[in-house]
Amino acid sequence: MIEFYKTELLSSLSFLYGAMFKGKSDDDITDALSDIVLTAYLLGKRLGMDYSEIDAHVLDKIHLQIIEGHEAEVWYKDLSSLKTHITGRGEW
């Protein structure tokens, strides 16, 4: 199953790149991004990680990258926005 998820992850990433290159609709791009996130969670689960463990690491990584001045944060405040979105869901 791990090999299947690895293949699915690469396939979704390839579809995303193709959709962006070809100027596909936002729905196609959102679908590809959703597949990537979903597959990452499922792959993590098969590798022995709990979903909540993955969630906690994502939030820790966001916090660290904000502190380190990641370009996405410096230029657009994307990481702060993502942190607000994630913590506002009540699941974290």
Steps between C-alpha positions, in 0.01 A plus 500: 500500500791734568622466142146571378482823702845606382385451141176690567697788650723526194203468267315780677808721493545433130135583435539824698802608297320416176186684607698813589701485177192452284301769679236257622209610717530579868289190566763277338780665697305482826422135432869420448603689815230322701623164370856585606394593854273197533764260370764647731277429800424145382867429429594630843240272658642197316847602622378483861411861573173619648314773316524718812878448504520623142278795588722594793813483286340719234413762760850481651654541154280801427603661829869434436488637146326816624781551753769428239352753259394269218443692175131405490460668837720802437346584165136398543436391862383167356624295794324718757183475294534121482566478874186703569300275268628180656467604864157650433361165388504366854666177389853590606 
